[in-house]
Amino acid sequence: MGMPKLKMLKLLLLLTFTEICAAQNDITLSVFTVTSKSMTVQWSSYTGASSYKITATPKNTPGQPVFAHFSGNVVTGSVISLSPNTMYTMQLEAMDNALNVLSSADTEDTTAPEVPSIEQAYSKNSDSITVEFTEVSGATSYILRAQTESGDYFSEMVVVSSPGTVVKLKPYTDYRLSVMSVNSGGRSQPSYPIEARTVVMAPQLNTTSPNNASIVVTWPPVENAVLYMLCIIQEGSSSRVKLNTTDTTVNFNDLAAGTTYCIKGTAWDSEGRAGDDLTVCQITRPPSPDVTLVQVSPGRSIGIAVYWVLVQGAENYLVWTSNGQHCNSTADGYCSIVPVECGQNHSVSVTAYNKAGPSSPSQPADYITYPCPPENIRVEEPEAGNCSVVWDSVPMVEYYMAFIKRDDGTEMSCNTTETTCQFSCMCGYTYLTSVFPYNKAGSSPFADVSNYTTIPCCPQGVTIQLVSTETLEINWLPVKGAELYQTMAAQTNDVIHCNDTAPVCALSDLKCDTAYSVTVTPCSELRGCNHTCTPHTQKTAPCAPEILNMTQSNNSTYRIHITMPNTPNTNYTIKATGRFATHTCQTTNSSCELTQLPCGSSYDVIAVAITTVGRSLPGFSKTLETGPCCPTYVNVTQVTQAMTNVTWSPGSSARSYVTSLTSPRGHAKCHTLDTHCLMGCITCGTDYSVHLEAISSTGHKSECKYYGFSSGACCPTSMKLYRMRSYSLRVSWRSLGPQTHNHTVDLYGTGANYTCTAAAGSKHCDIEERTCGDVYKVVAAPVGQDGIKVSFCQPRTYSIPCPGNNAGMLISRGKRSVD
């Protein structure tokens, strides 16, 4: 075979081998289910396969492989005749018609353990059956299956070993039972079934104790039961009594009182099998207790304490009297009935209780209570100083004790079988009286107290104080026998202002600056009021003045005008309170002046009236605002001949300013919020007076005057520059205003600068020029009295040719012209 053909064959074989490897990975295999001797697998269909072969090979134990063939349209198959509890490797091969393997897959799993066998099954409870079976090798758990013959019940329960119990079954019912073993691979086939029946259920016992020596047990019939067995056991005893019966009611007699008995009941079926058992416990009723003592208890509320002997089995006790009162107790052996009626004769009985019911009542015990306190206790005074305590008669009383106590601590008493007791009484005292009745049980624990007060005396130590402008406080010493005090003033039409028990009263809402006659009248409910007491006079505080208006006398003085609502010669004080200071003035007239009030301040002004009685309330306040403060300085600077710049310091409380410069020749004014102002229309060489008006935000104004201002001397006009002779220049002008100022002339040329001075009254100035043909800037200005040259005169520019041309050329605005 030539080399080209050999290479082609090798390439063909390589491609075929690659396709086969890829095909082997296209099919899948998994275990569907296992039993003890079989394993069922499922796989994915492979295109082109005409049959499948499954081979089961033991993995960890010796043994022959087992295989099975299936057609190409099958995807599930089983391999049988396997060993229980054995790990197998399952291999799947997909083959074509020539039995060539197209693809393969494998997996591993374990067969289920061997099938266990049931040894016996029995029921001890009506809802369960216990199954005993043989345990097999390799089983990790077991499944118990229970089902009825009719198929209406099916249940599986997992247990780990034998025996196992199936629960939640019905009483007296037949069940078919089987068992399966389980390992990691799955479960085995069910064992051979066995039948078993549950037992009957227990009787539902109901117990009662009709008396302290018997217990009655009843229950509804139990289905499929033919016999019942009851067993009764006394608590704390090992003895027991059993009986069998077909009835559903049993009486146990001759039992101990107050003792607990437990009864167990069991039902039997016709096969002689005992069903469930149920135990209930029942206590018998307690025996009757014996009353040992009935004691009447003292106190504000009368009661009785009943004592008895505790009995066995009693949980609580009920005590009741023949008149229907009762009390309860647990294990104390006594209880109290509170309250009980006074002056009574009754009996009491005790009954013991437990869960079974009450015992028979004890024998009744008689008792008697304290007598009731007498009613309608009162004091009668037929004549002054001779009093008697009188009260109503009370039944079941042997004698009375009457007690009389005076409010100063003096006590009296009397012992009598009557209903009255005499004693000596005094005016102005309060007497407390009480009466206690007695009988064989003792005295009443309490008695009503009656008060009796003789007519009160007039109070002493009456004082009247003015506590506010229109309120009087009256104090006095308490009066014996007075229950309340009435306070009134004659000027109020004798209206009672206070009706109180306290020795103090306040008469309010009175008129100011008025004298009142005040009377304090003591009263008692029984004896009435004493209207013979002397009145006392007191005047109220003066009325509050009101501010009518406030006028300004000068920058720091204000006159305050007020009303005069009080009697003549009343003193009035007016106070102005500011942030940093207070100013006052006094007067007996309708006005007074507040002086030295600083500028830029605000004051609350009030007026108060003062008399020997006291001060009035302050009148309504009014706000006084002084004018804003004038600036401490004003500076006037002349900017040009007709314009000045005025500056000043800020004035306290001033918001705006009006500045004016005034002269006979005219005036200038400006209104600004700033502290400077630029003013025009100024006449040169004129004396001005300087005025400034400071205005506050509320419109208050302050007039401010300062030193005068003199405007600078007038700048010369019609100024000319021309040549006089070869090198002599002359500057001439026309002066405005008085001819009292010297003039200074400055020439600023490109080659040289020159200065000359002209005396007062002169209108020209000559200069010797050093060079010719120059351009000059000429400034002519007057000189003030202080020797300072006026600085605001404007320069002019001239061009002076060399000799031969006597005219000076004025250069103005970029043009040349002859001036």
ABEGO torsion letter per residue (X at the ends): XBAAAAAAAAAAAAAAAAAAAAAAAABBBBBABBBAABBBBBBBBBBGBABBBBBBBBAABBEBBBBBBBBAABABBBBBGBBBGBBBBBBBBBBBAAGBBABBBBBBBBBBBBBBBBABBBBABAABBBBBBBBBBGBABBBBBBBBAAGABBBBBBBABOBBBBBGBBBGBBBBBBBBBBBAAEBBBBBBBBBBBBBBBBBBBBBBBABAABBBBBBBBBBGBABBBBBBBBBGBABBBBBBBABABBBBBGBBBGBBBBBBBBBBBAAGBBBBBBBBBBBBBBBBBBBABBBBBBEABBBBBBBBBBBBGBABBBBBBAAGBBBBBBAAGBBBBOBBBBGBBBBBBBBBBBAAEBBBBBBBBBBBBBBBBBBGBBBBBABBGBBBBBBBBBBGBABBBBBBBBAAGBBBBBBBABABBBBBBBBGBBBBBBBBBBBAAEBBABBBBBBBBBBBBBBBGBBBBBABAABBBBBBBBBBGBABBBBBBAAAGGBBABBBABABBBBBGBBBGBBBBBBBBBBBAAAEBBAABBBBBBBBBBBBBBBABBBBABAABBBBBBBBABBBGBBBBBBBBBAABBBBBBBABABBBBBGBBBGBBBBBBBBBBBAAEBBBBBBBBBBBBBBBBBABBBBBBABAABBBBBBBBBBGBABBBBBBBBAAEBBBBBBABABBBBBGBBBGBBBBBBBBBBBAAGBBBBBBBBBBBBBBBBBBGBBBBBABAABBBBBBBBBEBBABBBBBBBBBAABBBBBBBBBGBABBBBBBABBGBBBBBBBBBBBAAGBBBAABBBBBBBBBBBGBABBBBBBGGBBBBX
